[in-house]
Amino acid sequence: MIYFPKNYGVCGGANKAISMAISLKDKYKNKNVYIYKEILHNPFVINDLNNKNIKCIDNLDVVTKDDILIIRAHGEPKETYEYLDKNGIKYFDATCINVINIHNIVKEKYSLGYKIIIIGKKTHPEVLGTNGWCNNEAIILETEDDIKNISNKHKYFVVCQTTISSETVTNLTRQLCKMNIDFEFKNTICKAQSSIADSSVELAKDMDLMIVIGGKESSNTKELFNACSRFTKSYYFSSLKDFYDFIKNENFTYKTKIGITGGASTPKKQIDEFKNLLEFVIYYKTKLKEFNKLLKKYNESFITYENQLVTKAIKKFNDMNCDGKCLRGCLIDLGYKLSCNNDNYSNALSIAYETFETSILIHDDIIDNATLRRGKQTIPNTYLNEYNDFNVKNDNTHNSLGICIGDLGFYYCFQIILDNYKNDKNLHKILTYYNDVVIKTIKGEIIDVETPFLEKYDKNHKHNSDDIMQIYKLKTSWYTIIGPFCLGMILGNQKKKDIKEFEQILEPLGIAFQIKDDILGIYSSKDILGKSVYSDIEEFKQTILYSYIKTERKDLINDLLKY
């Protein structure tokens, strides 16, 4: 299970700065809107603002009187404001109210003759900004070593960085006391930051592990990670890709207690992305195990031992009808669960569709003369190896048997559906929709098979990217994404208009899936794909990548044709 602390994510000051930036861009659409320096130490936020044409800059020289400038929540030293006023630059101040309070305290105490001490990170922008309100003469305490050279001849006033840990502050003020330093102290740690840290630590005590989300350079997120690490195994991530690379190799289940939190510079929207990915990976791995057990059970039921040759053929089918990714089966389950059905009623339909997929792949292997599928020999190839001892040439029995076994799988699929849903009121709708998916898939396959031949041998053939899109829509979008998801919706008794809406939503996703598959088909590895990475090029497969070379990079076409 996934848990959140009571308080987490972007603090009020950071939210104010982000909201101000977006609001000002909406108001001044025709002006450049700049934020002086990074608004937060978080690439997710920076990229989001860049997409809205709001830029973070490090140099004020690029700002003119016609532009709009925002001072970020960390605050700025006094000289920054003086520069802006002197040059007539219009600016809006998003400095956090807590930081403004520190600036006022420092300015007042400095004017009264106090030496200023700031407990915080020497390079942190908030600390640098605060130092600018006492003529940059503050002593910055980051570790105990920084205390050694402090003279006890002066009277000091101590403030702290709003995002520093309370443990650090307690430790360093205690050391000041031991050194007989005469000082007054104002605890200026942000209450929101303390609340995030405290509630995250409380959660960490009960978790198997904690996931802490935030930018790599975020001081408060680092402090939060360190605090959680003292109570349970904790992991720090700023990249969704790095997070996925981690969780895909872990054996998390619904019983694993996982806490997720984020620092004061981490938007809840970003944290939700990590949570959603984690939820899906746990769901997927759970269903994959479940489906593999069910596939084994159904595969065993196919064997009737009626004939030795038939039994051998069925066992070959069964060997191929496992170890798949079960993506389509999961989509059926998700489509079914859209109706708030949390039972396993859709499992049999998922297994039926996975069996249909195996049949399609067996036929695909014959069409492509493939030797590997799912990291194993293809079914025709297993027969071919068995027949080597007969030393027969130009015989096609291995492919003929592959066709028979693929056909057998199609009807196993129907058998599973009929056996499990014969009394379901939506059976006719399910079979009609499934039949339509099969027809669309075969139509896409016809285009996919003939266009490479024409492209390669017919000199009068005109390259047509529309053919490629038809393959993507019919063979991938419908067969891989739309078909299974909407079959689950039909089983869940969803309305026809809702199904039509999802068909439109899912079609681009299916196309994107195929484009990604085409890229992996060239740049991935045999171990990952379970087949040769050269197969698509060798077979002259018509893909968007091929179309791009043919139409936009004709200088590379000869390199492509070498394969």
N, C-alpha and C positions, 0 to 999 in steps of 0.2 A: 504493500500500500504506500501511497505517496502522501506526505504531510507537509503543511506549511506552518511557519511560526505565526503568532498573532500579528506581529508587525514585521514587514520586510519591504524592500524595494525603495524606489526613489523617494527622497525626503521632500518636504514642502518647499524648501529653498530651490532645489534642483527643478522641481515641477514648475515653480514660478518662472524660472529662467527659460525653460523649454516652451511653456505656454506663451510667454512674452514674445519669444522669437517667432513662433508660428503666427501669433496675432498681428505682429508688426509687418510680417511679410504679406499677410492678407490685406492689411491696410495700405501698405506702400508697395503695391504690385510692380510698379515701374521703376522702383529704386533698388539699388544693391543693399541687401541687409546682411551685415557682418556681425559675427560674435568675436570679441577680442579673446583669442586663445581658445583652447578646447573647452566647450561648455561643460562637459563631463569627461572623465577618463573612461569613456565607453564607446568603442567603435560602432556599436549598434545604433546609438543615439546620433553620433556624428554622421553616419551614412544616411540615416533617416532624414536628418536636416538637409544634407546635401541634395537628396532627392527632391526636397521642397525648395531648392535653390537658395538655401541659407548657408553661408560659408563661414567656417571658423578660420581666422587669420592670426598670424603671429607677429605681423609687422603693421604698425599704424600708418606707414607711409602710403599704403595703397588706398587709404580711405580719403574721400574728398568731402567737400561741404554738401554735396548732393546725396551722399550716402547716409544710411542709418547704421549706427553702431550700438551693440549691446554689450554691457559689461556683465560677465558671467557671475554665477553665485559665489565663486571663491573670493571675489573682491579684488581690488587693485590698490596699489600704493597711491599716496597723495599725488605724486608727480604725473601719474597717468591722467588724472582729472585736470590737472593744470595744463597738460599738453592739449587735451581735447578742447578746453575752453579757449586757450590761446589761438587755436587753429579753426575755431568756429565749427567744429564737428558736432552734429546733432547725435546725442547718445541717450540711451535708456539704461538705467541702472538696475540690474537684476541681482545685485549682491544680496546674499542671504541675510535676513534680519538679525540672525545670531552673530554673523560676521561683522555686520555694521555695528552692533553693540560692542564687540571686541575692539573695533577701530576707535570708537568713541572713548572707551575706557583707557586704551593705550595713549591716545592723544591727550586726554586729561591728565593722566598720571605722569606722563612724560613732561608736560608743561609745569607740573608741580615739583619736578626735580627727581622723580624716581628713575632708577635704571629699570629697563623693561626686560623681563625674561619670558620667552615663549617656549612652552613645552610642545614639541612637534617635530615633524620631519623637515630637515634643513632645506630641502629642495621643493617642498610642497607649495603649490601656488598660493594657498590661503596664508601660509606662514610668511611667504615673501611679501604678500600684499599687506599683512598686518605690520610687518617690520617697516614698511614705508610710511607709517603714521607716527614713527618715533625717529625719523631721520635715518632709518636703516641702521640704528645703533643697538638694536635688541640682541641679547644673548640667546641663541637657540639651543635648547637642551633636547637632544635626541636620545643620548645614552648617558650612563653614569660618568663616563670619561669626560663628558663636556662640562661637568661640575668642577673638576679639579682646579681649573684656573680662575674660578670666580672669587673675587676679593670680598672679604667680609667687612670692608670699610664703607660700603654704600648701602643705601636702603633700596630694596628691589620690589617691584610689583610683578607678580607672576600670572600670566594667562596661558591658555592652552589651545592648541588646534582643535577645532570642533569635532574632528573625526578621529582623534587619537584615543587609544584605549584607556579606560579608567585605571587599569592596572599599571600602565606606564606612568601615568600622572601620580598615582599614589606612591610608587617606588621612587620617583625623582624628587618629589616634595619631601619625602622622608629623608632622602640623602641630603637635601638642602638644610634640613633641621639638624642633622648630625654634624654638618660643617659649620653650625652656628651662623648661618647666613640670615641676615635681618630681612625678612620679606613678608609682604602681604599677598594673599592668594585669592583669585577669583576662578572658580571652576566654570570654565566656558565650554565644556564638552556639550555638544548638541544633545538635547533630551531625546530627539527622534533617533539619533544615532545610538544612544544608550539603549533605547527601547528596542531597536532592531537587534542589537547585540545581545541584550538580556533575553529576549524572547527566542532568539535563534539558539542560544546556549541551552535554555530550558528544553527546547525541542530536541537538541542534539543528545541530551542525556538519555532519552528514551529510544533513540534511533539506532538501527544497524549501521547506517552510514548517513553522511550529510553531503549534499551537493551545494556548493557555493558558487553563485553566478555573478560575474562582473568583469570589467575591463582589467587587463593585465597591470595597468599602471594605477589602478584605483587604490589609494591608500586605505580607505575605509573598508573596502572589500577584503584586502589583505588582512587587516585587523580582525575582521569577522571570521575569515577562514582560520586564522590562528586560534581564535577563541573557541570555535567549534571543534577544532582538532584536539583540544585538550580533553574532550569528553567522548569522542567517537571517531572512527575512521572518516576522514573528510577529503573531498576532492574539489579543486578549484578550476572552473572552466570559464573562458570568455568566448570561445568559438563553438558554434553548434556542431560543426564538423568534427572537432576534437572530442566533443561529448559523445557523438554517435560512434566514433571509432573506439571509444572506451566501453560504452554500454553494450555494443554488439557482441563483445567478447566476454561479458559478464553473465552469470547465471541468476539474474534477479528474477524473482517470482512475485506473485501477488502477496505472498507471506513476508517478503522482505520489507522491513520498515525503512523507508527512504525519506529523509527530510530534504526539502529544497528551500534555499533562501537566497537573498541577493543583497548587496550593499546599498548604501544610500544613493549610489549613482546608477543603479540597475533598474530600469523600468519594469513594471509588472508584466507588461506586454512581452518583453524579452524572456522573463522567467517562465511565462506561460508556454512559450515556444519549446523550451527545454522540457517542461513538464509534459507537454503533449507528445513530444518525441519519445520520452521515457515510457509514457503510458502505452504508446503504440508498440514499441519494441517488446515490452513485457507481454502485451496482448498477443503480438505476433508469435513470439517464441512459445507461449503457452498453447496457442492454437496449432502451431506447427507440430508439437509433440502429440497433441490430441489427434490431429489428422493422420499423422504417420501410424499411430496405433490403429485407427479405424481403417486406413488403407490396407494394413496388414490383415485385418480381420476380413474385409471384403475380398481381398485377393485370395485368401484361403478358401472362401466360399465359391470362387469361380472354378476351383479344381474338382472335377467329378470322377476322374480316373476311368473315363469311359473308353479311352483309346490312348495307346502309348504316345503316338505322334501328336494327338490333340493335347494331351497332358503336357508334353514337352513345350508345345507352342504357348499354352496358357502360362506355364511357369516363366517363359521368356517375357511374356507380357507383364506378369506380376513383378518380375525383377526390374522392369523399366517403370512400372506404375508405383514408384516409391522414390524417396530421396529428392523429390522436387521441392520447389520453394513454397508451394501451396498458396501463392499470392491470390489466385482467382478464388480459391476456396475461402480465404479470409474475406475477400470482397463480398462474396455471397453472405457470409456471416454478418458483416457490417451493414449490408443493405437490409438484411432481415432485422437486425437490432435497431435500425432506424425507427422501427415501429414500437420501440420500447419493449421488445421481446428479449428477455435475457436468458431464455432457456437454450437448449441445444437442438431444437427442432430442425434447424437448417443444416445440421452436420451432414446428413445423408445427401442433401442436394450439393453440398460442397464436395463431397467425395465423388459423386456422380460427375461433376464438372471437371474435377481433377483427372478422372478416368478418361473423360472426353479429351482433355488436353493431351494425355499420353498417346491416345489414338492419333491425334493431329500430328504430334511430333514424330511418331513412327512413319507416317506417310511423308512428312517433311524430309526425314532422313533418306527415304528412297528417292525423292525428287532431287535432293541435293547431293546424292551419293556420299553422304556423311558416314564417317567411321566412329565418331564419338558422340555420345549424348549423356548428359548428367554424369560425366566422368567415367562412363562405361562404354563398352562396344555397343554400337547400334544393333538392333535385332537382326536386320539383314546381314550385317557383318559377322554376327555369331554363326549364322547358318553357312556363310561363305567359308569361314574357317573350318567348320565341320566337314565341308564338302571338298576341301583341298586334297584329301587323300584320293579322291576319285579322278583327279587330274583332268577334269572336264572344262573346256574353254567355251566362252561365249554363251554360257548357260545363265538364265535369269531366275532360276528357281528361288534363290535367296530373297530376291525382291518380291516375287509372287507371294511367298509365304509372309513377308513383311506386310503386304497389302491385306492379306487375309487376317492377320493378327490385329492390324490397325482397325479393320472393319469390325472385328469381334469386340474391340474395346468400345466402339460407338454404341453397340447394342447392349453391352454391359451397363453403360451409362443409362440407357432407357430402362433397363431392368431394375436398377437401383431406385430410380425415380418412381416407377410404377409400384414396386414393392413397398415403398415407404410413404407414398402420398396418394394411394389409390382412393382414399376416402376424403382427401382434401378438396375443399370447394374450389380451390384455385388451380387444380391439376391441369385442366384444359389450357388455362392461361400460361402456365409454366411451360408446358410442352410446345405450345404455339410460339412462345417467345424464344425458347431454346432452339427450336427448329429454324427460326428466322436468323438467329445468331450463327448457326451452322452454315446456312445458305450464304450469308454475308461473308463468313470466313473463307468459304470455298471460292466465292467470286474474287475476293482479294488475292487468294492463292493463284487463281488463273492469271491475273494480271502480273503477279509477282514471278510466275514461271516463264511467261512468254516474253515480257519486255527485255530481260537480259539477253535472250536469244536474238531478238530483233536488233537490239542495240549493238550486238557483237557482229552479226552476220549480214543484216539487211542494210545495204548502202543507201537505200532510199528512205530508211526509217528516220523520222524526225523525233529527236528527244523531247519528251513531254513531261514536265514536272507534275502536271495534273495526275498522271498515272501513279506517280509516287505517292501523292496525297491520298489517292483512292486506296492504295495498298495500306497506308497508315490508318485510314479511317475504318476500312472494312476488316482488315486482318488483325489490326492491333487494338484500335479503340473499342471496337465491338467485341471482339473475341477475348481481349485481355481485361478491359476495364468496364465498359458499359454493360455488356452481357451479364457477367457474373453479379455485379452490384445490383442491377435492376431485377435479375431473377430473385435475389434475396428480398428485394422490395415487394415483388409480386407475392412471394410466399408469406410475407408479413402483411399482406392485404392492403398495400398502399394504393392510393388513388392513381388513376391513369394519368391525370394532368401532372401529378408530382413525379411520376416515372419519366414522363416526357421532358420535364424540366431538368431532371438529373441526366438524361441522355445528352442534352445540350451542354450541361456543365462539364460532363466527363469526357466528351469527345476531344477537346484540346489537351486534356491530361493524357489521354491515350496516345495522341500524336507526340507529345513531349516525351512520353515513356519510350516510344519507338526510336525517336532521335537519340535519346540517351543510350538505348540498346545498340544503335548503329555505331555510336562512338566507342562504346565498350567492345563492340565486335572487332574493332581494329586496334584499340589502344590498351585493352585489358590483358589478361593472361589466360593461358589454357587451363590453369588450375582453378581460376575463378569461374570461367565460362563453361568449363566441361566440354569444350570443343576447340578446334583450331581457331586462332585469331586471324588466320589468313582466309578463312572460308568465304566470308562475304565478298572480298575482293576477287578471289579466284572464281567465284560463281557469277561474277559480274552483277551482283545484287544492285538494284536500282534504289538508291537511297538519296536523301537530301545532300549528304556529303559528296556523293558521286555527281549529283546534279550541279552542285556548286563548282566543282572542278571543271565540269563540262561547259558550263556557261560563263563562269566568272574568272577561272584560272586555267585557260587553255594552254598556258605555258607548262603546266604540270601534267597534262593528259598523257604524254608519252611515258612519264614515270609510273603513272597508274596502270597503264596498259602492259607494263613489263610483267605484271603478276598474272 
